[in-house]
Amino acid sequence: MYDPKAYNSLPSLRQAAERLGEDVRKHLFGEIRQMFLDNNVYEKYGISLLQHFPIGEEDRLVDCRHTSTAWKVGDERDDMVKKYEGLITPRSFRLWGGLPVPYEFAFSPTMPMYDAKFEHRVFDLLRGLGLEGVFGLRYLDEYDPNLSMEITEEDANIMMPRGSVPDSSLIETLWVFSPRDDDRCHCREVCFKKSEGHENDHSCG
């Protein structure tokens, strides 16, 4: 069951990045990575940094063809919502109220094949490490390793090739593990206007 608070209670990108200390990274590339390899799901799931940018309570952040925007769903709270001859389906999950719940979504013509047992194992591990407020789980649906950087244009988050903007403005927000090298997705820190000024923020798809 989707709860808008599960999304809107997430930290900003900058706040989330500040939680990525050396000890956290050791866990990420140690026992967390090993769990993905041991369960042979590294092509199906990745680890995401929990962060967000503002959307309305009747919206969901939905990715369609590597571009994420806020889609109106009204007061619908089911995890999956029928739309445009397809489905709005969960893509990113976090622990909320002690249970894995979705907070970001994708548009899909078919029903995704989730692994509920693995999802619970990962969140049990994150909770045991005290990292359930830092990391979430990402279903890799249409993940493209060639599009490893996300930028914002107006209210759209767009996946682009690495090198589209200087690396100095990027923050790691998604880790996809493999037995060899690990892929990482990056977000550019950008500015959005608030009534009292500007605040750096962004979301990764």
C-alpha positions in Angstrom: 0.0 0.0 0.0 1.5 3.3 -1.1 1.8 6.1 1.5 2.8 9.6 0.3 4.6 10.1 3.6 7.0 7.3 2.7 8.2 9.5 -0.1 7.8 13.0 1.4 9.6 12.1 4.6 12.8 11.2 2.7 15.8 13.6 3.1 17.1 15.8 0.3 20.0 14.7 -1.9 22.5 16.8 0.0 21.3 15.5 3.4 21.3 11.9 2.2 24.8 12.2 0.7 26.1 13.5 4.1 25.2 10.1 5.6 27.6 8.2 3.3 30.5 8.0 5.7 33.4 5.5 5.4 31.8 3.0 7.8 28.6 3.1 5.7 30.5 2.5 2.5 32.3 -0.5 4.1 28.9 -2.1 4.8 27.7 -1.2 1.3 30.6 -2.9 -0.5 30.9 -5.6 2.1 28.0 -7.6 3.4 25.3 -5.7 1.5 27.0 -6.3 -1.9 27.7 -9.9 -0.9 24.1 -10.6 -0.3 23.2 -9.5 -3.8 25.9 -11.8 -5.2 25.0 -14.8 -3.0 21.3 -14.5 -4.1 22.2 -14.0 -7.7 19.9 -11.0 -8.1 22.5 -8.3 -9.0 20.9 -8.0 -12.5 17.5 -7.5 -11.0 18.0 -5.2 -8.0 20.3 -2.5 -6.9 20.8 -0.4 -3.7 19.6 3.2 -3.8 20.4 6.2 -1.6 17.2 7.4 0.1 16.5 10.9 -1.0 13.8 12.9 -2.8 12.6 16.2 -4.2 9.2 17.7 -3.5 6.0 16.4 -5.2 2.3 16.6 -4.2 0.5 14.0 -2.1 -1.7 13.1 -5.1 1.4 12.6 -7.3 3.8 9.7 -7.8 7.3 10.0 -9.2 7.1 7.7 -12.3 9.8 6.8 -14.8 8.9 6.3 -18.4 11.7 5.7 -21.0 14.4 7.0 -18.7 12.6 10.2 -17.7 10.9 10.6 -14.3 8.1 13.1 -13.7 5.3 13.5 -11.2 2.1 11.7 -12.4 -1.3 12.5 -10.9 -3.0 9.5 -9.3 -5.4 11.3 -6.9 -6.1 9.4 -3.7 -5.3 6.0 -5.2 -3.2 4.0 -2.6 -2.7 0.6 -4.3 0.9 -0.2 -5.1 0.0 -0.7 -8.8 -2.3 1.7 -10.8 -3.7 1.1 -14.3 -2.8 3.9 -16.7 -2.6 4.3 -20.5 -3.0 0.6 -21.3 -0.3 -0.2 -18.8 0.6 -0.1 -15.2 2.3 2.3 -12.8 4.4 -0.2 -10.8 6.8 0.0 -7.8 10.4 0.5 -8.7 12.1 1.8 -5.5 11.4 0.5 -2.0 12.2 1.6 1.6 11.3 0.5 5.1 8.4 2.4 6.4 6.5 1.4 9.5 8.6 -1.7 9.7 7.6 -3.0 6.2 9.0 -2.6 2.7 6.9 0.0 0.8 7.3 1.6 -2.6 8.2 5.2 -3.0 9.2 5.6 -6.7 7.5 4.0 -9.7 7.8 3.1 -13.3 5.4 2.8 -16.2 5.3 -0.7 -17.5 3.2 -2.5 -20.1 3.5 -5.8 -18.1 3.6 -6.9 -14.4 7.1 -6.9 -13.0 8.5 -10.1 -11.5 9.6 -9.1 -8.0 11.4 -11.3 -5.5 9.6 -10.7 -2.2 11.8 -13.1 -0.2 15.0 -11.3 -1.3 13.4 -7.9 -0.6 12.7 -8.9 3.0 16.2 -10.3 3.4 17.8 -7.1 2.2 15.7 -5.0 4.6 16.4 -7.3 7.5 20.1 -6.8 6.8 19.8 -3.0 6.4 17.8 -2.8 9.7 20.4 -5.0 11.4 23.1 -2.6 10.3 21.1 0.5 11.3 21.1 1.6 7.6 17.3 1.4 6.9 17.2 5.2 6.9 20.1 5.5 4.4 19.5 2.9 1.7 16.5 1.5 -0.2 16.1 -1.2 -2.8 15.8 -0.5 -6.5 14.1 -2.9 -9.0 16.2 -2.5 -12.2 13.4 -2.9 -14.7 14.8 -0.9 -17.7 18.2 0.0 -16.2 20.7 1.1 -18.8 24.4 1.3 -17.6 25.1 3.7 -20.4 22.8 6.2 -18.9 24.4 6.6 -15.5 23.7 10.3 -14.8 20.5 12.1 -14.0 19.8 15.8 -14.6 16.8 17.9 -14.0 15.1 20.1 -16.7 12.1 21.9 -15.2 10.1 19.2 -13.4 11.6 16.2 -15.3 14.5 14.0 -14.2 16.3 12.7 -17.3 18.9 9.9 -17.5 21.9 10.9 -19.6 25.4 9.5 -20.5 28.2 10.1 -18.0 30.1 13.2 -19.0 27.1 15.3 -19.9 28.1 17.6 -17.0 31.3 17.9 -14.9 31.9 15.0 -12.5 32.5 17.6 -9.7 28.8 18.3 -9.5 27.7 14.6 -9.2 26.7 12.5 -6.2 26.4 8.7 -6.2 22.8 7.5 -5.6 22.5 4.0 -7.1 24.8 1.0 -6.8 24.4 -2.0 -9.1 26.7 -4.9 -8.1 28.3 -7.6 -10.1 30.9 -10.3 -9.5 33.4 -8.1 -11.4 32.9 -4.3 -11.4 30.1 -2.3 -9.8 28.1 0.3 -11.7 27.1 3.5 -10.0 24.5 6.0 -11.1 25.0 9.7 -10.3 22.8 12.7 -9.8 23.7 16.3 -10.4 23.1 18.6 -7.5 20.8 21.3 -8.8 18.9 24.3 -7.4 15.1 24.6 -7.0 13.3 27.7 -5.8 11.6 27.9 -2.5 9.7 30.9 -1.1 12.5 31.7 1.4 15.3 31.2 -1.1 17.1 28.3 -2.9 17.8 24.8 -1.8 20.0 22.2 -3.4 18.2 19.0 -4.1 17.6 16.3 -6.7 16.3 12.8 -7.1 17.8 9.9 -9.0 15.9 7.5 -11.2 
